[in-house]
Amino acid sequence: MDSQRVMDYLIEVELAAEDVLSDKQQIVDLDGRRNRNREALNALKNSNTDKDKVKVCFGNMFIKFPKESTKSMIQKDQEQIEQEINNLRKGLKAKVNHLNDLQGKPEIRGYHLSPLSGDELKAINGILKR
């Protein structure tokens, strides 16, 4: 009976740890995609050609696509990636806390901190300038 409880506990801890690691890896993969999109946007912005169309790689083929449509498509993808990364990071905090609870570790202090918003930062700067 005791060995079964230990085995169940270890399985639960291992599943929670695997969930945390998979989320971290997904954040790394999304960050790589975000960097490639940023490079593509800079290349489009700095291109010296006055062509209306650019070649875009979709899967394993290149397609000529209007330059402005390509920019807007990449920017929408950037926004979606940012949203996914933020959602994963928010969920990751809860998963790490759950894993720490399972392992009997104390909750990480300062882990629930979030950066100041633009409005909050402006208000603080206004107070400090007085």
trRosetta pair geometry for C-beta under 8 A, 3 or more apart (Angstrom, degrees):
i j d omega theta_ij theta_ji phi_ij phi_ji
1 4 5.9 -56 -155 31 29 112
1 5 6.8 26 151 -15 63 104
2 5 5.7 -54 -151 36 37 110
2 6 6.4 36 152 -18 68 105
3 6 5.6 -51 -147 37 34 113
3 7 6.2 37 153 -21 65 106
4 7 5.6 -53 -146 37 31 112
4 8 6.3 33 153 -19 65 104
5 8 5.7 -51 -145 36 32 112
5 9 6.3 35 153 -21 64 105
6 9 5.6 -54 -149 35 31 113
6 10 6.3 29 154 -17 65 106
7 10 5.8 -54 -146 37 31 109
7 11 6.3 33 154 -20 64 106
8 11 5.7 -55 -148 36 30 112
8 12 6.3 31 154 -20 64 106
9 12 5.8 -57 -150 36 30 111
9 13 6.4 27 154 -16 66 106
9 102 7.7 162 -166 -174 81 98
10 13 5.8 -53 -145 39 32 109
10 14 6.1 32 156 -20 65 109
11 14 5.7 -56 -145 39 29 111
11 15 6.3 29 156 -19 64 106
12 15 5.9 -54 -146 36 28 110
12 16 6.4 27 155 -17 63 107
12 102 6.2 -153 121 -143 105 137
13 16 5.8 -57 -149 38 31 110
13 17 6.2 29 154 -18 66 108
13 99 7.2 92 -150 -147 69 76
13 102 5.0 176 -97 136 81 131
13 103 6.3 95 -131 -71 122 82
14 17 5.7 -54 -145 38 31 110
14 18 6.2 33 155 -21 65 107
15 18 5.6 -53 -145 37 30 113
15 19 6.4 36 153 -23 63 104
16 19 5.6 -52 -151 32 31 115
16 20 6.7 32 151 -18 63 103
16 95 6.8 176 -167 -172 82 84
16 98 5.8 -139 -146 113 130 104
16 99 4.4 170 138 -93 120 83
16 102 5.7 146 29 12 161 155
17 20 5.7 -52 -151 35 35 111
17 21 6.3 30 153 -15 67 107
17 99 5.9 106 -76 -134 63 131
18 21 5.7 -55 -144 40 32 109
18 22 6.2 32 157 -20 66 106
19 22 6.0 -53 -144 35 27 109
19 23 6.6 27 156 -17 61 106
19 95 5.6 -132 115 -156 112 134
20 23 6.0 -59 -153 36 29 109
20 24 6.4 28 152 -18 65 107
20 92 6.7 94 -139 -149 74 83
20 95 5.1 175 -85 129 81 119
20 96 5.8 96 -122 -81 129 69
20 99 5.8 -28 -37 -36 141 151
21 24 5.6 -53 -147 36 34 112
21 25 6.3 32 155 -18 66 105
22 25 5.7 -53 -147 38 33 111
22 26 6.3 36 152 -22 65 105
23 26 5.6 -53 -146 36 32 113
23 27 6.5 36 153 -21 64 102
23 88 5.4 171 -167 -168 97 102
23 91 6.7 -140 -133 96 147 106
23 92 5.0 -179 127 -92 142 98
23 95 6.5 129 9 47 153 159
24 27 5.7 -51 -152 32 33 113
24 28 6.6 33 150 -18 64 103
24 92 7.0 100 -67 -129 71 135
25 28 5.5 -51 -151 35 36 113
25 29 6.4 37 151 -19 67 104
26 29 5.6 -51 -146 37 34 112
26 30 6.3 32 155 -17 65 106
26 88 6.0 -150 96 -128 115 152
27 30 5.8 -56 -145 40 30 109
27 31 6.2 34 153 -23 64 107
27 85 5.8 93 -136 -136 82 83
27 88 5.3 -169 -74 110 95 142
27 89 6.8 88 -108 -65 136 80
27 92 7.5 -15 -42 -53 139 148
28 31 5.7 -54 -148 34 29 114
28 32 6.7 34 152 -21 62 102
29 32 5.7 -51 -155 31 33 113
29 33 6.7 32 149 -16 64 103
30 33 5.5 -51 -151 37 38 113
30 34 6.3 42 149 -23 67 103
30 81 5.3 166 -174 -160 100 94
30 84 5.8 -147 -131 98 153 119
30 85 5.2 -169 111 -73 139 95
30 88 7.5 157 18 12 151 150
31 34 5.4 -49 -146 34 34 115
31 35 6.5 36 153 -19 64 102
31 85 6.9 91 -67 -108 76 136
32 35 5.8 -53 -150 35 31 110
32 36 6.6 31 152 -17 64 104
33 36 5.7 -55 -149 36 33 110
33 37 6.4 34 153 -18 66 105
33 77 7.9 -106 154 155 112 113
33 81 5.8 -154 98 -118 113 142
34 37 5.7 -54 -150 37 31 112
34 38 6.4 35 150 -22 64 105
34 78 6.4 92 -137 -133 80 75
34 81 4.8 -180 -79 129 94 145
34 82 7.2 100 -114 -64 131 68
34 85 7.3 -15 -44 -38 144 143
35 38 5.5 -50 -147 34 34 114
35 39 6.5 37 153 -19 64 102
36 39 5.6 -51 -151 35 34 113
36 40 6.4 35 150 -20 65 104
37 40 5.5 -53 -148 36 34 113
37 41 6.4 35 154 -19 67 103
37 74 5.2 165 -158 -170 96 98
37 77 5.8 -155 -114 98 145 115
37 78 5.1 -175 128 -77 145 91
37 81 7.1 176 12 9 151 153
38 41 5.8 -51 -148 35 31 110
38 42 6.5 30 154 -15 63 106
38 78 7.4 99 -66 -111 70 125
39 42 5.8 -57 -149 39 31 110
39 43 6.3 32 153 -21 65 107
40 43 5.6 -53 -146 36 32 112
40 44 6.4 32 154 -18 64 104
40 74 5.6 -144 99 -129 123 151
41 44 5.8 -54 -149 37 32 110
41 45 6.2 30 153 -19 65 108
41 71 6.7 89 -127 -136 82 79
41 74 5.5 -173 -69 117 91 139
41 75 7.1 90 -101 -69 130 77
41 78 7.6 0 -41 -51 141 143
42 45 5.6 -55 -143 39 32 111
42 46 5.9 9 164 0 68 115
43 46 6.3 -66 -135 51 24 95
43 47 6.2 48 157 -56 62 94
44 47 5.8 -32 -147 -6 28 117
44 54 6.7 -84 -113 -40 96 171
44 67 6.5 152 -158 -163 110 93
44 70 6.5 -172 -107 104 146 117
44 71 5.6 -172 127 -83 156 94
44 74 7.7 170 0 27 148 152
47 54 7.4 -147 -48 -101 175 127
51 54 6.8 130 95 -70 117 63
51 67 7.1 137 100 -49 73 124
52 66 6.1 -33 155 -135 87 76
52 67 6.0 -130 -176 2 37 105
53 64 4.4 37 159 177 132 102
53 65 6.3 151 -154 70 86 23
53 66 5.8 -56 -99 -93 71 38
53 67 6.5 -143 -104 -36 17 76
54 64 7.2 162 81 -147 20 63
54 65 6.3 -33 65 62 70 77
54 67 5.2 86 -13 -95 107 77
54 70 5.6 -62 56 3 118 166
55 62 4.6 11 -178 179 111 118
55 63 7.1 147 -151 70 62 26
55 64 5.8 -41 -91 -89 62 60
55 65 7.6 107 -130 16 18 80
56 62 6.8 149 70 -153 31 66
56 63 5.6 -31 62 64 85 80
56 64 7.7 122 14 -123 79 14
56 65 4.6 -9 6 15 127 130
56 70 5.6 -164 -71 -119 132 119
57 60 7.9 -5 -170 -123 96 15
57 61 7.3 159 -149 85 60 30
57 62 5.5 -37 -92 -94 63 72
58 61 6.0 -22 67 69 80 81
58 62 7.8 137 20 -110 70 23
58 63 5.7 1 10 7 118 119
65 69 5.8 -115 164 84 99 114
65 70 5.0 116 105 -66 119 103
65 73 7.9 -39 156 14 147 148
66 69 4.2 75 72 12 100 111
66 70 6.7 -168 89 -14 49 85
67 70 5.7 -57 -151 33 29 113
67 71 6.6 29 153 -19 64 103
68 71 5.6 -49 -148 33 35 112
68 72 6.4 29 155 -14 66 105
69 72 5.9 -56 -146 40 32 107
69 73 6.1 34 154 -22 66 109
70 73 5.7 -56 -146 36 28 113
70 74 6.3 25 157 -16 64 107
71 74 6.0 -60 -149 38 28 107
71 75 6.2 26 155 -18 65 109
72 75 5.6 -54 -144 39 32 112
72 76 6.3 35 156 -20 65 104
73 76 5.9 -53 -150 34 29 110
73 77 6.5 30 150 -18 62 106
74 77 5.5 -53 -150 37 34 114
74 78 6.4 41 149 -25 65 102
75 78 5.4 -46 -148 30 35 116
75 79 6.6 36 153 -19 64 101
76 79 5.7 -51 -151 34 34 111
76 80 6.4 33 151 -17 65 106
77 80 5.7 -55 -148 38 33 112
77 81 6.2 35 153 -20 66 106
78 81 5.7 -55 -147 36 29 111
78 82 6.3 33 154 -21 64 105
79 82 5.7 -51 -148 34 31 113
79 83 6.4 32 153 -19 63 106
80 83 5.7 -54 -150 36 32 113
80 84 6.4 32 153 -19 65 106
81 84 5.7 -54 -147 37 32 111
81 85 6.3 32 155 -19 66 105
82 85 5.8 -56 -148 37 29 110
82 86 6.3 27 155 -17 64 108
83 86 5.8 -56 -147 38 29 110
83 87 6.3 29 155 -18 64 107
84 87 5.8 -56 -147 38 30 111
84 88 6.3 29 155 -18 65 107
85 88 5.8 -56 -148 38 30 111
85 89 6.3 29 155 -19 65 107
86 89 5.8 -54 -146 36 30 111
86 90 6.4 31 155 -19 64 104
87 90 5.8 -54 -148 35 31 110
87 91 6.3 23 156 -11 65 110
88 91 5.8 -61 -146 44 30 107
88 92 6.0 40 153 -33 66 107
89 92 5.4 -48 -143 27 30 119
89 93 7.2 40 157 -26 59 94
90 93 6.3 -49 -165 19 32 111
90 94 7.6 22 147 -7 60 102
91 94 5.9 -57 -160 37 43 108
91 95 6.2 39 148 -18 73 109
92 95 5.5 -58 -145 40 35 112
92 96 6.1 35 157 -21 70 104
93 96 6.0 -55 -147 35 27 108
93 97 6.4 26 154 -16 62 107
93 111 6.0 152 -145 151 104 106
93 112 6.8 107 -178 -95 145 65
94 97 5.7 -56 -149 38 32 111
94 98 6.3 35 152 -22 65 105
95 98 5.5 -50 -147 34 33 114
95 99 6.4 35 152 -19 64 104
96 99 5.6 -52 -149 36 33 113
96 100 6.4 34 152 -19 65 104
96 108 7.1 -13 128 3 122 133
96 111 7.5 -136 90 -167 130 147
97 100 5.6 -52 -146 37 32 112
97 101 6.4 38 152 -22 64 103
97 107 5.9 15 -134 -127 98 94
97 108 7.4 -113 -89 20 78 91
97 111 7.4 163 -69 102 101 151
98 101 5.6 -51 -150 33 32 114
98 102 6.5 33 151 -19 64 103
99 102 5.7 -52 -150 34 32 112
99 103 6.4 18 155 -8 65 110
100 103 5.9 -64 -145 46 31 103
100 105 4.2 -86 -160 72 86 105
100 106 7.2 -41 165 85 124 21
100 107 6.3 129 103 -101 144 44
100 108 6.9 -159 -62 -27 165 86
101 104 7.7 38 -179 -70 29 26
101 105 7.8 -80 -53 53 21 68
101 107 7.8 15 -65 -75 82 82
107 111 7.2 -124 165 27 85 132
108 111 4.0 78 93 -46 107 132
110 113 5.3 -9 -175 -19 70 121
116 120 4.2 -130 -169 93 99 122
116 121 4.8 126 116 -60 126 84
116 124 7.1 -39 -159 0 162 138
117 120 4.7 94 51 8 76 104
117 121 7.0 -142 92 -6 38 89
118 121 5.7 -57 -148 37 30 111
118 122 6.4 30 154 -19 65 105
119 122 5.7 -53 -148 35 32 111
119 123 6.4 32 153 -20 64 105
120 123 5.7 -54 -150 35 32 112
120 124 6.5 29 154 -17 65 105
121 124 5.8 -54 -147 37 32 109
121 125 6.3 31 154 -17 65 107
122 125 5.7 -55 -146 39 31 111
122 126 6.2 35 154 -23 65 106
123 126 5.7 -53 -149 34 30 113
123 127 6.6 28 153 -17 63 105
124 127 5.7 -55 -150 36 33 110
124 128 6.2 29 154 -17 67 109
125 128 5.7 -57 -143 40 31 110
125 129 6.3 32 158 -24 65 108
126 129 6.1 -56 -147 31 28 110
126 130 7.4 42 153 -37 57 96
127 130 6.2 -44 -166 6 35 116
